Amino acid sequence: MKARIGFTLIELLVVIAIIAVLIGMLLPAVQKVREAASKTRCQNNLKQIGLALHNHLAAMGHYPSVSEMPKNQLSQPWSGHARLLPYLEQTNLHNLIDWKTDMNNFTTRPDVAKMRIAVYLCPSEINDRPRQTPNITYYPQTYCFNEGTWFIYDPVSEAGGDGAFVPNKKMRVADFADGMSFTLGASETKAYQANLWDTGKPATLGVAAPATPAALLAYAGGTFDQNGHTEWVEGDVHETGFTTTFPPNTVVPHTVAGQVYDIDLTSMRDGESITLPTYAAITARSYHSGMVNCLFMDGSVRSVANGIQQSVWRALGTRGGSEPVGDF
């Protein structure tokens, strides 16, 4: 009798098991390659933003204002991101804005607000989607400008914070006494960030930055939502800015309706009060493991680890604090 040629069931199962093991060994390597590619693309986005900032400086003699708000008048200011559009090959979109009549109200241009600007979005962002409201559609962005340690702006005195970008101020190279290579320009943040806004606290000037997330929650209140960093057109710090109150990816736990959220906090949205100052703890966050990508004002892009000392992170956030930085 002629023998049959083929696989037994046991042999087939063994082959399947071997293939499964090989796939299991291969997947982590594939994921690492994907993450490395995503990190590289993210860094390239920041490099393009850095180049655009320096082209703006060369053309205009100053960096773009992060927001411009008229004194003694409520406003919804356009962002620095909007002012940077011509230097990111988005001149046609920039030209849709009438900077004379629409200067302090971005909601007059819903056709601009809804546009997705690829260079403003990290490829690892999981919420790359528009935000629909009853009156207007917005699109998020995940690269925010450095607005300093904690204090942002006082509408009464028009005093501003210690960051690279300050409301109502057009920065020049001479403003960076700490050196461009030691001053943060922009960092990653996460779209649809949970946040508390218009808490009304602190309500006076000269309040020191909280040392811990627990200390920050002394200023909790106001309105809670999960819409931080969802409007690239808006100059409010909780949309297009970040602060160095806490190091990258610091968890700030706050419970709402029995659920714990990792939050940002803004005492008063920029332009929404003519009397109350704006303080903000807007943390740099990223989906890259253990770090955030950051743009420095000299145009360099570096990865900063979550474990950076708080004092060093805050020093990198100031433009003229004269703090020692060293290696980081």
N, C-alpha and C positions, 0 to 999 in steps of 0.2 A: 504493500500500500504506500502510495506516494505521500511524503510528509507535507503538511500545510505550512505555507510561509506567511508569517504575520506576527503582530504583537499580542501578547497576552494582556489581560486586563491589568494585572499587577505591573507589568512593564509600562503600560500606558500611564498608570497612576504615578509611577516613579518619575517618568519624564515630565508629567504635569507638575509634580512637586518641585523638581529641579528648576523648571522654568519659573515657577512662583518665587522660589528663593532668589533666583537671578534678578527678577523684576524688583523684588524687595530691596536688593542691594543696589540696584540701579536708580531707583526713584529718589533717594536722598541726594545722589550726585546730580540728577537732573534738576531737582529743586534748588540746589546750590548754584548751578549754572544760571537758572532763571533769575534767582535773586541777585546774583552778581551783575547780570545784564540789566536788571531793573535799577539797581543802584547806580550803574554807569550812566544810564539814560537820565536818571534823576539829577546826577551831578552835571550832566551836559545841559539840562534845562537851567540849572542855576548859573552855569557859565554864560549861557546866552543872556540871562537877565543881568548878570554882572557886566557883560559887554554893552548891553543896551544902556545901563546906568552911566557908563563911562562915555558912551557916544552922546548921551543927553548932556553930560557935563561939558564935553568938548563943543557941542553946538550952542548950548544955552548959557554956559558959564556957571552952572549950578546943577545939583541933582534935583529930580522932581520932588515937589511937595507931596508929602504923604496924604495931606488933606489941607483944604483952605476953607476957613470958616469966618464969615463976617462978624465983627464984634456987635454985641447986643442984638443978635438976630439968630433965631433957630435955623438950622440948615441940615441938609443931608448931603454931605460933601462927597465929591468924586474922589476916587483913590489915586494913589501914586501909580498903581498898575495901569489905570486908564491913561495917565499922562505919559506913560512909557511906551504906549502902543506904536508910535511911528518908528521907534528904534528896534522893534521886533517884527518888522515887515507887516504891520497892521495899520498902515496909514489910512487906508480906505475906511476902516472901522473908526479910527480916531476922528476922521473928518465928518462923521455923522453927528458928532457932539458940537453944539454951538456953545463955545466956552465963554461967551458973553452972557447969554440969557440962561443957559443951563448950568452955570458954574457951580451953584450950591444945591442942585437937586438932580441927582442921577436918575430919579424915577421918571423924568420927562423923556427918557430915551429907553423904552422897553426893548426896542430892537437891538440896542447895544448890550443891555444887561443880560439878555438870554444867550449871548454868544459864548461858545466853548473855545477857550484859548488854550491850545494844547501845551504850550510852553509853561503855562501856569499850573499844570497838574502833574503830580508825581505819578509815574506809571504803576506804582504799587498801591495807589489810593483805591480803596474798595467802594467808595461812594462817588464815582465819577458819573454823576447824573444831575439833571437840572432840578431846581426847587421851584415848584409852582405855588404861588400865592393867589388869592382872589383877584388881584389887580395886575400882577407882573410875574414874569418868570425870570429867575436868576440862575447863573451858573457858578459853581464853586471854583476856588483856587486853593492850592496847598503850599504856596511859597509866600511867606509873609515878611514884611519889613520890620527891622529891629527898632522898636520905639522906646527902648530903655529898660530900666530896672522895675519901675512900679508906677511912679507919677507920670502922667501923660500930658495933661493940659489944664490950664485954668482960664475959663472964658472971661473972668473979670480983669485979671492982671495981664493976660495973654502969655503968662510964663509957660514954658514947655519942659519936657522931660530931658533925660540925659542920654538918649539913644542916638543912633545914626540918622533917624528920621523923626521929625517933630512937626506937629500941626502948625500951619501958618509960617513955616520957616523953610527957606530954600538953602540947603546946605552947600558949602564949598569946601575944597580940600583943606583950607586953613582952619576949618572948624574941628578937624580931627587931630587934636593935640596928642592923643594916645597913639597915633600912627594908624594908617589905613590897614595894615596887615594884622593889627591887634584889635580891630573893631568889627563886630558883626554887622553885616548888611542885611541879610535875609536868612531865614531858616525854614525848614519844613514844618508844616502843621497838618492837622487832619480835618477834612471836610465833614460837615454835619457834627461839629464838636458840641457836646453838652456844655451849657454855660448859664450863669446867672448874670443878668444885666439890669442896670438902673436900680441898684440896691440902695443908693443914696448914702452909702457909707464907704470910706470916710467922707465927711462933708467939709473938712477944713484942710488948709494947706500944711505942709510940713510933717505929714504922717509917714513914719518909717515903714519900709517894706516888711511884710511879715516874714519871719524866719522859717516857718514851717507851714504845711498845708492846714494843720489844725488852727494855727494862729490866723490864717486867712479867713477861715470860716466864721470868725467874729464879725465879718462884714457881709455875711450871707443875707439873702433876702431878695427883693425885687422879683423879676420875672425869670422863670426857668424855661429853656427850650433846648433843642438839639440842632440848632441852625447856625452855629458858629462857622465861619470861613465858608459860607455858601454864596457870597456876593462879591465877586472880584471888582465890581464897579464902585463899591462903597468904601469910603475912607475911614470908617470907624475902626478902632483898634481891634475889636473882637472879630472883624471880618478880614482885614488885610494887614494886621500887625501882630507882633508877638512881643512879649517882655521876658526879661531874664530873672524874674522873681524866683523861679525854681529851675533847677537843671533840666535838661531834656528828658522827656517821658516820665517826669515825676507824676505820680498818681495823686490827685486831689479828690478824695472820696466825699461825696455828698449824697445823702439819702432823700429821695423824692418819692412819695407814695409807696414806701416800703422797698424801693429799688435803689441800689447804690450806683451812682454815676461818677465818672472821672471828669471833673468840671474845670472850666475857666470862670473868671469873675471880673466884671467891669462895674465900677461904682456908678458911672453915668456915661452913656454913649456920647461920643464926641459930637457936638453940634445940637444935642437934644436939651441942653440947659444953658442959660446965659448967666447962671450964678454958681452952680455946683461944679467942682473940679472933677476931672476924670483920673481915676486910678485903675490899673488893670493888672491882673495876673493871668496872662495868656501864655500857656506853656508850649514850647516847641515839642512837637510830637511827630513820630514817623512809624511807618509799617516795616521799615528796615530793622533788622534785629540788633538791639543793643546800642543804637546810635541814631543821630540825625545828621543829614547833610546840611552844611552851612556855607553861605556865600559871605566872604569878607570884603571889606570896602576896597581892598586893593585888586579885587577881581578874582582872587584865588578861591577855590572850593575845597573844603576839608570836611571829613567826617568827625563829629564830636561824640564821644562816648557818653552814655547815660551817667557813668560814674564820675564825671568831671566835678571837681569841688565847686560848691555853690559860690564861694567867693571868687573863684577864677571865672566862672560863667558870668557872674555879674560884672566883673572887670572887663570882660570881652564885650559886654553890652553897652558900656559907656564910651562916649567919644572923647572925653577929656577929663577923666577921673584921676589920671596919674597913678593908677593902681599897678603894682607889679603883677605880671602874668606868668612868665616862665613857660615851661613846657606844659602842654595839655593834650 
